[in-house]
């Protein structure tokens, strides 16, 4: 449906339509050490929720895609319904 979707003051990284739901997806990436999931803080969750308020129809959930990049490759994790 879209990426970097602007809504009010916020932005949704990916807006995806699945057969059963409209989903907002937040993407967090880390290079080297560190878990990208830790970057999805309560403050970030609140910002995403505020951005969702301006969308119609409103997504039914927020998923997180955590991307870790290292010298040996990439690890991608899709975490559904983070908030």
KOLGU-4560 file (N, C-alpha, C; in nm, 3 decimals, padded with zeros to 5 digits):
<recs>
<n_xx: 00.081 n_yy: -00.118 n_zz: 00.000 ca_xx: 00.000 ca_yy: 00.000 ca_zz: 00.000 c_xx: 00.086 c_yy: 00.125 c_zz: 00.000 mol: A seq: 1 type: UNK>
<n_xx: 00.195 n_yy: 00.122 n_zz: 00.079 ca_xx: 00.280 ca_yy: 00.238 ca_zz: 00.077 c_xx: 00.395 c_yy: 00.226 c_zz: 00.175 mol: A seq: 2 type: UNK>
<n_xx: 00.493 n_yy: 00.313 n_zz: 00.156 ca_xx: 00.604 ca_yy: 00.320 ca_zz: 00.251 c_xx: 00.630 c_yy: 00.466 c_zz: 00.279 mol: A seq: 3 type: UNK>
<n_xx: 00.683 n_yy: 00.491 n_zz: 00.399 ca_xx: 00.705 ca_yy: 00.628 ca_zz: 00.446 c_xx: 00.578 c_yy: 00.711 c_zz: 00.430 mol: A seq: 4 type: UNK>
<n_xx: 00.469 n_yy: 00.656 n_zz: 00.479 ca_xx: 00.338 ca_yy: 00.719 ca_zz: 00.470 c_xx: 00.328 c_yy: 00.827 c_zz: 00.577 mol: A seq: 5 type: UNK>
<n_xx: 00.307 n_yy: 00.951 n_zz: 00.535 ca_xx: 00.295 ca_yy: 01.064 ca_zz: 00.627 c_xx: 00.152 c_yy: 01.074 c_zz: 00.676 mol: A seq: 6 type: UNK>
<n_xx: 00.139 n_yy: 01.098 n_zz: 00.806 ca_xx: 00.007 ca_yy: 01.117 ca_zz: 00.867 c_xx: 00.023 c_yy: 01.219 c_zz: 00.977 mol: A seq: 7 type: UNK>
<n_xx: -00.028 n_yy: 01.340 n_zz: 00.954 ca_xx: -00.008 ca_yy: 01.445 ca_zz: 01.053 c_xx: 00.139 c_yy: 01.473 c_zz: 01.068 mol: A seq: 8 type: UNK>
<n_xx: 00.188 n_yy: 01.467 n_zz: 01.190 ca_xx: 00.331 ca_yy: 01.488 ca_zz: 01.216 c_xx: 00.411 c_yy: 01.360 c_zz: 01.211 mol: A seq: 9 type: UNK>
<n_xx: 00.344 n_yy: 01.248 n_zz: 01.201 ca_xx: 00.413 ca_yy: 01.120 ca_zz: 01.208 c_xx: 00.433 c_yy: 01.056 c_zz: 01.072 mol: A seq: 10 type: UNK>
<n_xx: 00.500 n_yy: 00.942 n_zz: 01.077 ca_xx: 00.526 ca_yy: 00.867 ca_zz: 00.956 c_xx: 00.518 c_yy: 00.718 c_zz: 00.988 mol: A seq: 11 type: UNK>
<n_xx: 00.456 n_yy: 00.646 n_zz: 00.898 ca_xx: 00.449 ca_yy: 00.500 ca_zz: 00.909 c_xx: 00.546 c_yy: 00.445 c_zz: 00.805 mol: A seq: 12 type: UNK>
<n_xx: 00.641 n_yy: 00.360 n_zz: 00.850 ca_xx: 00.743 ca_yy: 00.308 ca_zz: 00.758 c_xx: 00.680 c_yy: 00.230 c_zz: 00.642 mol: A seq: 13 type: UNK>
<n_xx: 00.592 n_yy: 00.137 n_zz: 00.676 ca_xx: 00.525 ca_yy: 00.057 ca_zz: 00.573 c_xx: 00.379 c_yy: 00.042 c_zz: 00.612 mol: A seq: 14 type: UNK>
<n_xx: 00.291 n_yy: 00.060 n_zz: 00.517 ca_xx: 00.150 ca_yy: 00.033 ca_zz: 00.536 c_xx: 00.116 c_yy: -00.081 c_zz: 00.442 mol: A seq: 15 type: UNK>
<n_xx: 00.082 n_yy: -00.196 n_zz: 00.500 ca_xx: 00.063 ca_yy: -00.318 ca_zz: 00.421 c_xx: -00.078 c_yy: -00.373 c_zz: 00.438 mol: A seq: 16 type: UNK>
<n_xx: -00.133 n_yy: -00.422 n_zz: 00.328 ca_xx: -00.263 ca_yy: -00.486 ca_zz: 00.334 c_xx: -00.244 c_yy: -00.637 c_zz: 00.323 mol: A seq: 17 type: UNK>
<n_xx: -00.290 n_yy: -00.706 n_zz: 00.425 ca_xx: -00.292 ca_yy: -00.852 ca_zz: 00.425 c_xx: -00.436 c_yy: -00.894 c_zz: 00.395 mol: A seq: 18 type: UNK>
<n_xx: -00.459 n_yy: -01.020 n_zz: 00.362 ca_xx: -00.596 ca_yy: -01.061 ca_zz: 00.332 c_xx: -00.695 c_yy: -01.029 c_zz: 00.445 mol: A seq: 19 type: UNK>
<n_xx: -00.648 n_yy: -01.035 n_zz: 00.569 ca_xx: -00.738 ca_yy: -01.016 ca_zz: 00.682 c_xx: -00.717 c_yy: -00.886 c_zz: 00.758 mol: A seq: 20 type: UNK>
<n_xx: -00.621 n_yy: -00.800 n_zz: 00.718 ca_xx: -00.594 ca_yy: -00.681 ca_zz: 00.799 c_xx: -00.512 c_yy: -00.578 c_zz: 00.724 mol: A seq: 21 type: UNK>
<n_xx: -00.529 n_yy: -00.453 n_zz: 00.766 ca_xx: -00.441 ca_yy: -00.344 ca_zz: 00.726 c_xx: -00.341 c_yy: -00.328 c_zz: 00.839 mol: A seq: 22 type: UNK>
<n_xx: -00.211 n_yy: -00.331 n_zz: 00.808 ca_xx: -00.107 ca_yy: -00.335 ca_zz: 00.911 c_xx: -00.006 c_yy: -00.223 c_zz: 00.890 mol: A seq: 23 type: UNK>
<n_xx: 00.025 n_yy: -00.152 n_zz: 00.999 ca_xx: 00.134 ca_yy: -00.056 ca_zz: 01.000 c_xx: 00.259 c_yy: -00.132 c_zz: 01.042 mol: A seq: 24 type: UNK>
<n_xx: 00.369 n_yy: -00.110 n_zz: 00.971 ca_xx: 00.493 ca_yy: -00.182 ca_zz: 01.001 c_xx: 00.603 c_yy: -00.080 c_zz: 01.030 mol: A seq: 25 type: UNK>
<n_xx: 00.663 n_yy: -00.090 n_zz: 01.146 ca_xx: 00.776 ca_yy: -00.008 ca_zz: 01.185 c_xx: 00.903 c_yy: -00.089 c_zz: 01.158 mol: A seq: 26 type: UNK>
<n_xx: 01.002 n_yy: -00.028 n_zz: 01.096 ca_xx: 01.127 ca_yy: -00.097 ca_zz: 01.063 c_xx: 01.240 c_yy: -00.034 c_zz: 01.145 mol: A seq: 27 type: UNK>
<n_xx: 01.313 n_yy: -00.118 n_zz: 01.215 ca_xx: 01.430 ca_yy: -00.074 ca_zz: 01.292 c_xx: 01.550 c_yy: -00.154 c_zz: 01.244 mol: A seq: 28 type: UNK>
<n_xx: 01.658 n_yy: -00.082 n_zz: 01.213 ca_xx: 01.780 ca_yy: -00.146 ca_zz: 01.160 c_xx: 01.899 c_yy: -00.109 c_zz: 01.247 mol: A seq: 29 type: UNK>
<n_xx: 01.984 n_yy: -00.206 n_zz: 01.271 ca_xx: 02.109 ca_yy: -00.183 ca_zz: 01.343 c_xx: 02.222 c_yy: -00.245 c_zz: 01.263 mol: A seq: 30 type: UNK>
<n_xx: 02.334 n_yy: -00.175 n_zz: 01.258 ca_xx: 02.455 ca_yy: -00.224 ca_zz: 01.192 c_xx: 02.552 c_yy: -00.264 c_zz: 01.301 mol: A seq: 31 type: UNK>
<n_xx: 02.605 n_yy: -00.385 n_zz: 01.292 ca_xx: 02.698 ca_yy: -00.434 ca_zz: 01.393 c_xx: 02.623 c_yy: -00.483 c_zz: 01.516 mol: A seq: 32 type: UNK>
<n_xx: 02.677 n_yy: -00.454 n_zz: 01.632 ca_xx: 02.619 ca_yy: -00.502 ca_zz: 01.758 c_xx: 02.492 c_yy: -00.426 c_zz: 01.791 mol: A seq: 33 type: UNK>
<n_xx: 02.410 n_yy: -00.489 n_zz: 01.871 ca_xx: 02.288 ca_yy: -00.424 ca_zz: 01.917 c_xx: 02.165 c_yy: -00.488 c_zz: 01.857 mol: A seq: 34 type: UNK>
<n_xx: 02.061 n_yy: -00.494 n_zz: 01.937 ca_xx: 01.935 ca_yy: -00.554 ca_zz: 01.895 c_xx: 01.841 c_yy: -00.444 c_zz: 01.849 mol: A seq: 35 type: UNK>
<n_xx: 01.800 n_yy: -00.444 n_zz: 01.723 ca_xx: 01.713 ca_yy: -00.339 ca_zz: 01.673 c_xx: 01.578 c_yy: -00.334 c_zz: 01.743 mol: A seq: 36 type: UNK>
<n_xx: 01.536 n_yy: -00.444 n_zz: 01.803 ca_xx: 01.408 ca_yy: -00.445 ca_zz: 01.874 c_xx: 01.409 c_yy: -00.348 c_zz: 01.992 mol: A seq: 37 type: UNK>
<n_xx: 01.527 n_yy: -00.326 n_zz: 02.050 ca_xx: 01.537 ca_yy: -00.235 ca_zz: 02.164 c_xx: 01.509 c_yy: -00.089 c_zz: 02.125 mol: A seq: 38 type: UNK>
<n_xx: 01.517 n_yy: -00.057 n_zz: 01.998 ca_xx: 01.491 ca_yy: 00.079 ca_zz: 01.952 c_xx: 01.342 c_yy: 00.108 c_zz: 01.943 mol: A seq: 39 type: UNK>
<n_xx: 01.259 n_yy: 00.007 n_zz: 01.953 ca_xx: 01.114 ca_yy: 00.028 ca_zz: 01.952 c_xx: 01.069 c_yy: 00.049 c_zz: 02.096 mol: A seq: 40 type: UNK>
<n_xx: 01.088 n_yy: 00.171 n_zz: 02.142 ca_xx: 01.061 ca_yy: 00.209 ca_zz: 02.280 c_xx: 00.914 c_yy: 00.247 c_zz: 02.298 mol: A seq: 41 type: UNK>
<n_xx: 00.874 n_yy: 00.272 n_zz: 02.420 ca_xx: 00.738 ca_yy: 00.320 ca_zz: 02.448 c_xx: 00.714 c_yy: 00.452 c_zz: 02.378 mol: A seq: 42 type: UNK>
<n_xx: 00.814 n_yy: 00.540 n_zz: 02.379 ca_xx: 00.801 ca_yy: 00.668 ca_zz: 02.312 c_xx: 00.777 c_yy: 00.649 c_zz: 02.161 mol: A seq: 43 type: UNK>
<n_xx: 00.852 n_yy: 00.559 n_zz: 02.100 ca_xx: 00.834 ca_yy: 00.533 ca_zz: 01.957 c_xx: 00.697 c_yy: 00.473 c_zz: 01.931 mol: A seq: 44 type: UNK>
<n_xx: 00.654 n_yy: 00.381 n_zz: 02.017 ca_xx: 00.522 ca_yy: 00.321 ca_zz: 02.005 c_xx: 00.413 c_yy: 00.428 c_zz: 02.013 mol: A seq: 45 type: UNK>
<n_xx: 00.427 n_yy: 00.521 n_zz: 02.107 ca_xx: 00.329 ca_yy: 00.629 ca_zz: 02.121 c_xx: 00.327 c_yy: 00.717 c_zz: 01.996 mol: A seq: 46 type: UNK>
<n_xx: 00.445 n_yy: 00.746 n_zz: 01.938 ca_xx: 00.452 ca_yy: 00.826 ca_zz: 01.815 c_xx: 00.383 c_yy: 00.756 c_zz: 01.699 mol: A seq: 47 type: UNK>
<n_xx: 00.405 n_yy: 00.626 n_zz: 01.687 ca_xx: 00.341 ca_yy: 00.549 ca_zz: 01.581 c_xx: 00.190 c_yy: 00.551 c_zz: 01.600 mol: A seq: 48 type: UNK>
<n_xx: 00.143 n_yy: 00.531 n_zz: 01.722 ca_xx: -00.001 ca_yy: 00.533 ca_zz: 01.751 c_xx: -00.063 c_yy: 00.668 c_zz: 01.715 mol: A seq: 49 type: UNK>
<n_xx: 00.007 n_yy: 00.776 n_zz: 01.746 ca_xx: -00.044 ca_yy: 00.909 ca_zz: 01.710 c_xx: -00.055 c_yy: 00.923 c_zz: 01.558 mol: A seq: 50 type: UNK>
<n_xx: 00.046 n_yy: 00.875 n_zz: 01.486 ca_xx: 00.043 ca_yy: 00.883 ca_zz: 01.340 c_xx: -00.072 c_yy: 00.800 c_zz: 01.284 mol: A seq: 51 type: UNK>
<n_xx: -00.103 n_yy: 00.688 n_zz: 01.348 ca_xx: -00.212 ca_yy: 00.603 ca_zz: 01.301 c_xx: -00.348 c_yy: 00.671 c_zz: 01.314 mol: A seq: 52 type: UNK>
<n_xx: -00.358 n_yy: 00.761 n_zz: 01.411 ca_xx: -00.485 ca_yy: 00.828 ca_zz: 01.437 c_xx: -00.538 c_yy: 00.904 c_zz: 01.317 mol: A seq: 53 type: UNK>
<n_xx: -00.451 n_yy: 00.951 n_zz: 01.229 ca_xx: -00.493 ca_yy: 01.027 ca_zz: 01.113 c_xx: -00.525 c_yy: 00.943 c_zz: 00.990 mol: A seq: 54 type: UNK>
<n_xx: -00.507 n_yy: 00.813 n_zz: 00.998 ca_xx: -00.530 ca_yy: 00.727 ca_zz: 00.881 c_xx: -00.671 c_yy: 00.671 c_zz: 00.880 mol: A seq: 55 type: UNK>
<n_xx: -00.729 n_yy: 00.666 n_zz: 00.762 ca_xx: -00.860 ca_yy: 00.603 ca_zz: 00.743 c_xx: -00.854 c_yy: 00.519 c_zz: 00.618 mol: A seq: 56 type: UNK>
<n_xx: -00.882 n_yy: 00.392 n_zz: 00.620 ca_xx: -00.916 ca_yy: 00.318 ca_zz: 00.742 c_xx: -00.792 c_yy: 00.303 c_zz: 00.830 mol: A seq: 57 type: UNK>
<n_xx: -00.816 n_yy: 00.285 n_zz: 00.956 ca_xx: -00.707 ca_yy: 00.274 ca_zz: 01.053 c_xx: -00.653 c_yy: 00.131 c_zz: 01.056 mol: A seq: 58 type: UNK>
<n_xx: -00.520 n_yy: 00.116 n_zz: 01.053 ca_xx: -00.462 ca_yy: -00.020 ca_zz: 01.060 c_xx: -00.506 c_yy: -00.091 c_zz: 01.188 mol: A seq: 59 type: UNK>
<n_xx: -00.521 n_yy: -00.221 n_zz: 01.177 ca_xx: -00.569 ca_yy: -00.299 ca_zz: 01.291 c_xx: -00.457 c_yy: -00.337 c_zz: 01.388 mol: A seq: 60 type: UNK>
<n_xx: -00.332 n_yy: -00.326 n_zz: 01.343 ca_xx: -00.221 ca_yy: -00.359 ca_zz: 01.434 c_xx: -00.093 c_yy: -00.295 c_zz: 01.384 mol: A seq: 61 type: UNK>
<n_xx: 00.009 n_yy: -00.299 n_zz: 01.471 ca_xx: 00.143 ca_yy: -00.251 ca_zz: 01.437 c_xx: 00.238 c_yy: -00.369 c_zz: 01.451 mol: A seq: 62 type: UNK>
<n_xx: 00.312 n_yy: -00.396 n_zz: 01.344 ca_xx: 00.415 ca_yy: -00.500 ca_zz: 01.346 c_xx: 00.552 c_yy: -00.433 c_zz: 01.343 mol: A seq: 63 type: UNK>
<n_xx: 00.654 n_yy: -00.507 n_zz: 01.384 ca_xx: 00.791 ca_yy: -00.456 ca_zz: 01.383 c_xx: 00.876 c_yy: -00.547 c_zz: 01.296 mol: A seq: 64 type: UNK>
<n_xx: 00.955 n_yy: -00.487 n_zz: 01.210 ca_xx: 01.057 ca_yy: -00.561 ca_zz: 01.135 c_xx: 01.192 c_yy: -00.515 c_zz: 01.190 mol: A seq: 65 type: UNK>
<n_xx: 01.266 n_yy: -00.609 n_zz: 01.247 ca_xx: 01.396 ca_yy: -00.581 ca_zz: 01.307 c_xx: 01.504 c_yy: -00.635 c_zz: 01.214 mol: A seq: 66 type: UNK>
<n_xx: 01.592 n_yy: -00.546 n_zz: 01.167 ca_xx: 01.696 ca_yy: -00.584 ca_zz: 01.073 c_xx: 01.833 c_yy: -00.562 c_zz: 01.139 mol: A seq: 67 type: UNK>
<n_xx: 01.912 n_yy: -00.668 n_zz: 01.145 ca_xx: 02.048 ca_yy: -00.661 ca_zz: 01.197 c_xx: 02.145 c_yy: -00.686 c_zz: 01.081 mol: A seq: 68 type: UNK>
<n_xx: 02.234 n_yy: -00.591 n_zz: 01.058 ca_xx: 02.333 ca_yy: -00.604 ca_zz: 00.951 c_xx: 02.471 c_yy: -00.625 c_zz: 01.013 mol: A seq: 69 type: UNK>
<n_xx: 02.540 n_yy: -00.728 n_zz: 00.968 ca_xx: 02.675 ca_yy: -00.757 ca_zz: 01.016 c_xx: 02.765 c_yy: -00.783 c_zz: 00.896 mol: A seq: 70 type: UNK>
<n_xx: 02.892 n_yy: -00.802 n_zz: 00.923 ca_xx: 02.988 ca_yy: -00.830 ca_zz: 00.816 c_xx: 02.957 c_yy: -00.963 c_zz: 00.748 mol: A seq: 71 type: UNK>
<n_xx: 02.885 n_yy: -01.052 n_zz: 00.817 ca_xx: 02.856 ca_yy: -01.184 ca_zz: 00.761 c_xx: 02.718 c_yy: -01.193 c_zz: 00.696 mol: A seq: 72 type: UNK>
<n_xx: 02.640 n_yy: -01.086 n_zz: 00.703 ca_xx: 02.509 ca_yy: -01.091 ca_zz: 00.639 c_xx: 02.404 c_yy: -01.011 c_zz: 00.714 mol: A seq: 73 type: UNK>
<n_xx: 02.280 n_yy: -01.046 n_zz: 00.688 ca_xx: 02.168 ca_yy: -00.975 ca_zz: 00.747 c_xx: 02.072 c_yy: -01.073 c_zz: 00.814 mol: A seq: 74 type: UNK>
<n_xx: 02.012 n_yy: -01.029 n_zz: 00.923 ca_xx: 01.911 ca_yy: -01.107 ca_zz: 00.992 c_xx: 01.786 c_yy: -01.019 c_zz: 00.997 mol: A seq: 75 type: UNK>
<n_xx: 01.675 n_yy: -01.073 n_zz: 00.952 ca_xx: 01.550 ca_yy: -00.999 ca_zz: 00.951 c_xx: 01.448 c_yy: -01.076 c_zz: 01.033 mol: A seq: 76 type: UNK>
<n_xx: 01.383 n_yy: -01.006 n_zz: 01.125 ca_xx: 01.278 ca_yy: -01.068 ca_zz: 01.207 c_xx: 01.151 c_yy: -00.986 c_zz: 01.195 mol: A seq: 77 type: UNK>
<n_xx: 01.040 n_yy: -01.053 n_zz: 01.168 ca_xx: 00.909 ca_yy: -00.989 ca_zz: 01.162 c_xx: 00.839 c_yy: -01.023 c_zz: 01.291 mol: A seq: 78 type: UNK>
<n_xx: 00.807 n_yy: -00.923 n_zz: 01.373 ca_xx: 00.742 ca_yy: -00.943 ca_zz: 01.501 c_xx: 00.601 c_yy: -00.885 c_zz: 01.492 mol: A seq: 79 type: UNK>
<n_xx: 00.499 n_yy: -00.968 n_zz: 01.489 ca_xx: 00.364 ca_yy: -00.917 ca_zz: 01.476 c_xx: 00.310 c_yy: -00.857 c_zz: 01.605 mol: A seq: 80 type: UNK>
<n_xx: 00.220 n_yy: -00.760 n_zz: 01.588 ca_xx: 00.142 ca_yy: -00.703 ca_zz: 01.698 c_xx: 00.226 c_yy: -00.656 c_zz: 01.815 mol: A seq: 81 type: UNK>
<n_xx: 00.318 n_yy: -00.562 n_zz: 01.789 ca_xx: 00.403 ca_yy: -00.510 ca_zz: 01.896 c_xx: 00.334 c_yy: -00.399 c_zz: 01.976 mol: A seq: 82 type: UNK>
<n_xx: 00.231 n_yy: -00.345 n_zz: 01.925 ca_xx: 00.166 ca_yy: -00.238 ca_zz: 02.000 c_xx: 00.068 c_yy: -00.159 c_zz: 01.923 mol: A seq: 83 type: UNK>
</recs>
